[in-house]
Amino acid sequence: MVKLTKKEVEHVAKLARLGLAEKEKEKFSNELSVILDFVEKLNEVKTDKVEPTAQVTGLENVYRQDKGRERAKQGTDKLLGLTPETENRYVKVKAVL
């Protein structure tokens, strides 16, 4: 069984920017030790013949063609026509800064 020392718990708490009371240090020493024991058990599993995988569902992203729409240009022209002033197909506004 891996048993974390109080000093190791304080180090982990410092890395995580956690302030721990003395009771919490003892509590987390026990809890983190149990977690490390479980991870050690996982290391015993033979995974030599298991291929790495990122996902198991077999689903793939479906992408559409990125095509412009002619009606978008017409709508833009209509909206630009409603603005008080434009320049190079942009709405001209007063300086903010």
C-alpha positions, 0 to 999 in steps of 0.5 A: 500500500502506498502511503502519502506523507503529510509533506507530500500532501502539503506539496500537492496542495501547494501545487493546486493552490489549496489551503488545507487544515491539519485535519484535512491533510490527514484526511487527504493523505488517506484518500490520495493513498487509496487512489494511488493504490487503485492506479497501481492495480490498473497498472497490473492489467496487461495491455500489450495487445490492445490498440490505442483508441481515441473513440469507440463509436465509429462515428465520423464528423460530416462536413458540408461544402463551404459555398457562398450564397448569391442571395447573401450578397443581395441581402448585404447590398440591401442592408448597406443601402439602409446605412447612412454612410458606407466605404468599400462595402463596410458601414462607416461609423465615427471613431470610438477612441 
